[in-house]
Amino acid sequence: MVCVLTEFQNFRTSEKRKYVGTEAKVEALLKVLCEKGPLSLSSLAEEVAKMLNMKVSTVRSAIVKIVNDLISLGVLKEVGTDRFGSRLIDFTPKGFFVLQRLRNFPREYVFKLVKRKVPELIDYVEFTFIVWDANEIIEEAIAEWLGIKLEIPKESILNKIKVIAHSANYEPHLPDDWYAEPLKDFMLSKIAEIIEDRIATLPYGYPNKNEAEEFFQYIIEQAKKKQLINVLKETLNKVEDDIYNEIKGLELILKFLNNVKKSI
């Protein structure tokens, strides 16, 4: 009996000492913060160690470095101190933008973050994922029709975060703080962009009409299933507004060209 217990203890010790790479630590840190933030660095290290079945002393230095890297990218920020005076770390809206776009990052953790920060936007986040899924399905169908194999380049999670965070710097309407209305408007504009890109090819005929129909069929089915029809209608209104504004712009250009022709 003693031997069995000793073997079990040795097994647990070896498990605690197993090597875990940076990828797993970054993902664990993101998951922990989504669910339990804001947290101090010591609490973060404890939670990540628990999630990865490691010793706190083994992960502490890595967690400090990862947090500092993510703060420098604008993904995380200090949001105050706890009762011991330790700085508290949490996501920025830019970090939310990054998490949404991280392929293979579990969506349930994105929902946990939104429920914690701006619960009134849950439906908009869910609808965003529906539109992305619809777009991905169509892209894969087009690639198959063209005989092209779509491959996602293998990159480290930190590199992916850096690329997405850099692209976020060029999003002029991305809010700096967790205000529901500006964030909702931003999300609607990004969803509208995807829809506008998908229907922009309609004037060019087959197979674009079929693609657009399949795209919207998927979105409508999922929106009905998840009771998000109101969000769908709100998005389509945004798309219509964008198109009308574009038409007005084109009309101004045509008017300008006509004036130029008259002056010749």
C-alpha positions as CSV (number, residue, x, y, z in Angstrom):
1,M,0.0,0.0,0.0
2,V,2.8,2.4,0.9
3,C,4.6,1.6,-2.4
4,V,1.4,2.4,-4.3
5,L,1.0,5.8,-2.5
6,T,4.7,6.6,-3.1
7,E,4.4,5.8,-6.8
8,F,1.3,8.0,-7.0
9,Q,3.0,10.9,-5.2
10,N,6.0,10.5,-7.5
11,F,3.7,10.6,-10.5
12,R,2.0,13.8,-9.2
13,T,5.4,15.4,-8.6
14,S,6.6,14.5,-12.1
15,E,3.4,15.9,-13.5
16,K,3.9,19.2,-11.7
17,R,7.4,19.4,-13.1
18,K,6.5,18.8,-16.7
19,Y,7.6,21.4,-19.3
20,V,4.9,23.7,-20.5
21,G,5.7,26.0,-23.4
22,T,5.0,29.7,-23.7
23,E,2.0,29.0,-26.0
24,A,0.1,27.2,-23.3
25,K,1.0,29.8,-20.7
26,V,-0.2,32.7,-22.9
27,E,-3.5,30.9,-23.6
28,A,-4.0,30.0,-19.9
29,L,-3.3,33.6,-18.9
30,L,-5.9,34.9,-21.4
31,K,-8.5,32.4,-20.2
32,V,-7.9,33.2,-16.5
33,L,-8.2,36.9,-17.1
34,C,-11.3,36.5,-19.2
35,E,-13.1,34.7,-16.5
36,K,-11.6,36.1,-13.3
37,G,-10.0,39.5,-14.0
38,P,-8.9,41.9,-12.9
39,L,-6.1,40.1,-11.1
40,S,-2.8,40.9,-9.6
41,L,0.3,39.3,-11.0
42,S,0.7,36.9,-8.1
43,S,-3.0,35.8,-8.4
44,L,-2.5,35.4,-12.2
45,A,0.5,33.2,-11.6
46,E,-1.4,31.1,-9.1
47,E,-4.4,30.7,-11.4
48,V,-2.3,29.8,-14.4
49,A,-0.2,27.4,-12.4
50,K,-3.4,25.7,-11.2
51,M,-4.8,25.5,-14.8
52,L,-1.6,24.0,-16.1
53,N,-0.9,21.8,-13.1
54,M,2.4,23.5,-12.4
55,K,4.2,25.1,-9.5
56,V,3.6,28.8,-9.0
57,S,7.4,29.4,-8.8
58,T,7.8,27.8,-12.2
59,V,5.4,30.1,-14.0
60,R,5.7,33.4,-12.1
61,S,8.6,34.9,-14.2
62,A,7.0,33.9,-17.5
63,I,3.6,35.4,-16.4
64,V,5.3,38.7,-15.6
65,K,7.0,38.8,-19.0
66,I,3.8,37.9,-20.9
67,V,1.8,40.5,-19.0
68,N,4.4,43.2,-19.7
69,D,4.4,42.2,-23.4
70,L,0.6,42.4,-23.6
71,I,0.5,45.7,-21.8
72,S,3.0,47.2,-24.3
73,L,0.7,46.0,-27.1
74,G,-2.3,47.7,-25.5
75,V,-4.1,44.4,-25.0
76,L,-3.9,44.6,-21.2
77,K,-3.6,47.5,-18.8
78,E,-3.3,48.3,-15.1
79,V,-6.7,49.1,-13.7
80,G,-5.8,49.9,-10.1
81,T,-4.5,48.1,-7.0
82,D,-5.8,45.4,-4.7
83,R,-6.0,45.8,-0.9
84,F,-2.4,44.8,-0.6
85,G,-1.3,47.5,-3.0
86,S,-0.5,45.1,-5.9
87,R,-1.4,46.3,-9.4
88,L,-4.4,44.8,-11.0
89,I,-4.4,43.7,-14.6
90,D,-7.3,43.5,-17.0
91,F,-8.2,43.6,-20.7
92,T,-8.6,46.8,-22.7
93,P,-11.3,47.0,-25.5
94,K,-8.4,46.5,-27.9
95,G,-7.7,43.3,-26.1
96,F,-11.3,42.3,-26.7
97,F,-10.8,43.1,-30.4
98,V,-7.7,40.8,-30.4
99,L,-9.4,37.9,-28.6
100,Q,-12.4,37.9,-31.0
101,R,-10.0,37.5,-33.9
102,L,-7.7,34.9,-32.4
103,R,-8.4,31.7,-34.4
104,N,-8.8,28.6,-32.2
105,F,-9.1,30.7,-29.0
106,P,-12.2,29.2,-27.2
107,R,-15.2,31.5,-27.8
108,E,-16.7,30.7,-24.4
109,Y,-13.9,32.7,-22.8
110,V,-14.7,35.7,-25.0
111,F,-18.3,35.5,-23.8
112,K,-17.1,35.3,-20.2
113,L,-15.1,38.5,-20.7
114,V,-18.0,40.3,-22.3
115,K,-20.4,39.1,-19.5
116,R,-18.0,40.5,-17.0
117,K,-17.4,43.8,-18.7
118,V,-20.4,44.7,-20.9
119,P,-23.1,42.0,-20.5
120,E,-25.6,44.0,-22.6
121,L,-23.4,43.3,-25.7
122,I,-23.5,39.5,-25.6
123,D,-26.0,39.2,-28.5
124,Y,-23.8,41.4,-30.7
125,V,-20.7,39.3,-29.9
126,E,-22.6,36.1,-30.7
127,F,-23.9,37.6,-34.0
128,T,-20.4,38.7,-34.9
129,F,-19.3,35.1,-34.6
130,I,-22.2,33.9,-36.8
131,V,-21.2,36.4,-39.6
132,W,-17.6,35.3,-39.4
133,D,-18.6,31.6,-39.6
134,A,-20.8,32.3,-42.6
135,N,-18.0,34.2,-44.3
136,E,-15.5,31.4,-43.6
137,I,-17.9,28.7,-44.9
138,I,-18.3,30.7,-48.2
139,E,-14.5,31.3,-48.5
140,E,-13.9,27.6,-48.1
141,A,-16.6,26.8,-50.7
142,I,-15.0,29.3,-53.2
143,A,-11.6,27.8,-52.6
144,E,-12.9,24.3,-53.2
145,W,-14.7,25.5,-56.4
146,L,-11.4,27.0,-57.6
147,G,-9.4,23.9,-56.5
148,I,-7.4,25.9,-53.9
149,K,-6.5,24.6,-50.5
150,L,-6.9,27.2,-47.8
151,E,-4.1,26.9,-45.2
152,I,-3.8,28.9,-42.0
153,P,-0.2,29.8,-41.5
154,K,1.3,28.4,-38.3
155,E,2.3,31.2,-35.9
156,S,2.9,31.5,-32.2
157,I,-0.1,32.9,-30.3
158,L,2.0,35.9,-29.3
159,N,2.9,36.7,-32.9
160,K,-0.8,36.4,-33.8
161,I,-1.7,38.8,-31.0
162,K,1.0,41.3,-32.2
163,V,-0.4,41.2,-35.7
164,I,-4.0,41.7,-34.7
165,A,-3.0,44.4,-32.1
166,H,-1.1,46.2,-34.7
167,S,-4.1,46.2,-37.1
168,A,-6.2,47.5,-34.3
169,N,-4.1,50.7,-34.2
170,Y,-5.7,51.5,-37.6
171,E,-9.3,51.2,-36.3
172,P,-10.2,54.9,-35.6
173,H,-13.5,54.0,-34.0
174,L,-12.3,51.4,-31.5
175,P,-13.2,52.8,-28.1
176,D,-10.5,53.2,-25.4
177,D,-12.8,52.2,-22.6
178,W,-15.6,49.7,-21.9
179,Y,-18.6,51.9,-22.8
180,A,-21.4,49.8,-24.2
181,E,-22.8,52.1,-26.9
182,P,-19.4,53.0,-28.6
183,L,-18.4,49.3,-28.5
184,K,-21.8,48.3,-30.0
185,D,-21.4,50.8,-32.8
186,F,-17.9,49.6,-33.5
187,M,-19.0,45.9,-33.7
188,L,-21.9,46.8,-36.0
189,S,-19.6,48.6,-38.3
190,K,-17.2,45.7,-38.5
191,I,-20.0,43.2,-39.1
192,A,-21.4,45.5,-41.8
193,E,-18.0,45.6,-43.5
194,I,-17.9,41.8,-43.9
195,I,-21.5,41.8,-45.3
196,E,-20.7,44.7,-47.7
197,D,-17.6,42.8,-48.9
198,R,-19.6,39.7,-49.5
199,I,-22.4,41.5,-51.5
200,A,-20.0,43.8,-53.4
201,T,-19.5,41.2,-56.1
202,L,-23.2,40.8,-56.8
203,P,-23.2,43.0,-60.0
204,Y,-20.7,40.6,-61.5
205,G,-23.2,37.7,-61.8
206,Y,-22.7,33.9,-61.2
207,P,-21.4,32.5,-58.9
208,N,-21.6,35.6,-56.7
209,K,-25.4,35.6,-56.4
210,N,-25.3,32.0,-55.1
211,E,-22.6,32.8,-52.6
212,A,-24.5,35.8,-51.3
213,E,-27.7,33.8,-51.0
214,E,-25.9,31.0,-49.1
215,F,-24.1,33.5,-46.9
216,F,-27.4,35.2,-45.9
217,Q,-29.2,31.9,-45.6
218,Y,-26.7,30.7,-43.0
219,I,-26.9,34.0,-41.1
220,I,-30.7,34.1,-41.0
221,E,-31.0,30.4,-39.9
222,Q,-28.5,31.0,-37.1
223,A,-30.0,34.3,-36.1
224,K,-33.5,32.7,-35.8
225,K,-32.1,29.7,-33.9
226,K,-30.3,32.0,-31.4
227,Q,-33.1,34.6,-31.3
228,L,-30.8,37.4,-32.7
229,I,-33.2,38.6,-35.5
230,N,-33.2,42.1,-34.0
231,V,-29.4,42.3,-34.2
232,L,-29.6,41.1,-37.8
233,K,-32.1,43.8,-38.7
234,E,-29.9,46.4,-36.9
235,T,-26.9,45.3,-38.9
236,L,-28.7,45.3,-42.2
237,N,-29.9,48.9,-41.4
238,K,-26.2,49.8,-40.9
239,V,-25.3,48.2,-44.2
240,E,-28.1,50.1,-46.0
241,D,-26.9,53.4,-44.5
242,D,-23.3,52.7,-45.6
243,I,-24.5,51.9,-49.2
244,Y,-26.6,55.0,-49.4
245,N,-23.7,57.1,-48.2
246,E,-21.5,55.5,-50.8
247,I,-24.1,56.3,-53.5
248,K,-24.2,59.9,-52.4
249,G,-20.4,60.0,-52.7
250,L,-20.5,58.5,-56.2
251,E,-23.1,61.0,-57.2
252,L,-20.9,63.9,-56.1
253,I,-18.0,62.4,-58.1
254,L,-20.3,62.1,-61.2
255,K,-21.4,65.7,-60.8
256,F,-17.8,66.8,-60.5
257,L,-16.9,64.9,-63.7
258,N,-19.8,66.4,-65.6
259,N,-18.7,69.9,-64.6
260,V,-15.2,69.1,-65.8
261,K,-16.6,67.9,-69.1
262,K,-18.6,71.1,-69.5
263,S,-15.6,73.2,-68.8
264,I,-13.7,71.6,-71.7
